[in-house]
């Protein structure tokens, strides 16, 4: 089975979070983003982690980067005849 090299690093980051090793997880997320700035889902994962920590202001721009991924770009948008609220 071929896996992407980032898969093991992301699994390690998630393991750190699950073990309560937030410092290690944050360092790893930052390293992954620095090494692969073109991958929006890395920012999304880091943003999700920051939200878990309660740092919503810093998290939101990273979390929103998910919308740059092809999965989200190719999704049809829902059109409402009136305001959603």
C-alpha positions as CSV (number, residue, x, y, z in Angstrom):
1,X,0.0,0.0,0.0
2,X,1.4,3.4,-1.0
3,X,0.7,6.2,1.3
4,X,1.6,9.9,0.9
5,X,4.6,10.9,3.0
6,X,2.4,13.5,4.8
7,X,0.0,10.8,6.0
8,X,2.3,9.5,8.7
9,X,3.2,13.0,9.9
10,X,-0.5,13.9,10.1
11,X,-1.2,10.7,12.0
12,X,1.6,11.6,14.4
13,X,0.2,15.1,14.9
14,X,-3.3,13.7,15.7
15,X,-1.7,11.1,18.0
16,X,0.1,14.0,19.9
17,X,-3.3,15.8,20.3
18,X,-5.0,12.6,21.5
19,X,-2.2,12.1,24.0
20,X,-2.5,15.7,25.2
21,X,0.9,16.6,23.9
22,X,-0.3,19.9,22.4
23,X,3.1,21.5,22.3
24,X,4.5,18.7,20.1
25,X,1.4,18.7,18.0
26,X,1.6,22.4,17.3
27,X,5.3,22.2,16.4
28,X,4.6,19.4,14.0
29,X,1.6,21.2,12.4
30,X,3.8,24.3,11.9
31,X,6.6,22.3,10.4
32,X,4.2,20.6,8.0
33,X,2.8,24.0,6.9
34,X,6.2,25.5,6.5
35,X,7.4,22.6,4.3
36,X,4.1,22.3,2.3
37,X,2.5,25.8,2.1
38,X,0.6,24.8,-1.1
39,X,-1.6,22.2,0.7
40,X,-4.8,23.9,2.1
41,X,-5.9,20.9,4.2
42,X,-2.8,21.2,6.3
43,X,-3.9,24.7,7.3
44,X,-7.4,23.3,7.9
45,X,-6.0,20.6,10.3
46,X,-3.9,23.2,12.1
47,X,-6.9,25.5,12.4
48,X,-9.0,22.7,13.8
49,X,-6.3,22.0,16.3
50,X,-6.2,25.7,17.3
51,X,-9.9,25.7,17.8
52,X,-9.6,22.7,20.0
53,X,-7.2,24.8,22.1
54,X,-9.6,27.6,22.2
55,X,-7.6,30.0,20.1
56,X,-10.4,30.9,17.7
57,X,-9.0,34.2,16.4
58,X,-5.8,32.6,15.2
59,X,-7.6,29.4,14.1
60,X,-10.3,30.9,11.8
61,X,-8.0,32.0,8.9
62,X,-6.3,28.6,8.9
63,X,-9.6,26.8,9.1
64,X,-11.0,28.8,6.2
65,X,-8.1,27.7,3.9
66,X,-10.0,24.4,3.4
67,X,-12.1,26.3,0.9
68,X,-9.1,26.5,-1.4
69,X,-8.9,22.6,-1.7
70,X,-10.3,21.1,-4.9
71,X,-12.9,19.1,-2.9
72,X,-14.5,22.4,-1.8
73,X,-13.9,24.3,-5.0
74,X,-15.7,21.7,-7.1
75,X,-18.8,21.5,-4.8
76,X,-21.9,23.1,-6.2
77,X,-23.2,25.9,-3.9
78,X,-26.7,25.9,-2.6
79,X,-28.9,28.7,-3.9
80,X,-31.7,29.9,-1.6
81,X,-34.6,31.9,-3.0
82,X,-34.6,33.9,0.1
83,X,-32.1,34.7,2.9
84,X,-31.1,31.6,4.8
85,X,-32.1,33.0,8.1
